[in-house]
Amino acid sequence: ATIINEKGLSQISDTQQVKEIVSQIIQDNAQAVADYRAGKSQAIKFLVGQVMKTTKGRANPQLASELIIEKLEEG
């Protein structure tokens, strides 16, 4: 646990922090957003992948997925 904390390898489960990353990913990937809104649910996996890439795999993928869907559904 000490090494994980020292190296910054712990999972990011802070909703606010992941929300900010999700907002940026959605802004940067208009085509994937358009695909999702056109009914291509696979676009969510791409967007989650971009969140994971941005956080170097540290974001909680389930939380990221939920926040992406929530953000896309609200407008």
NORURBEL-V979075 format. One line per field, one symbol per residue. ss: DSSP state (H for helix, E for strand, - for the rest). A space follows every 10 residues. Layout:
ss: ???
//
This chain:
ss: -HHHHHH--- -E--HHHHHH HHHHHHHH-H HHHHHHH--- -HHHHHHHHH HHHH----E- HHHHHHHHHH HHHH-
//
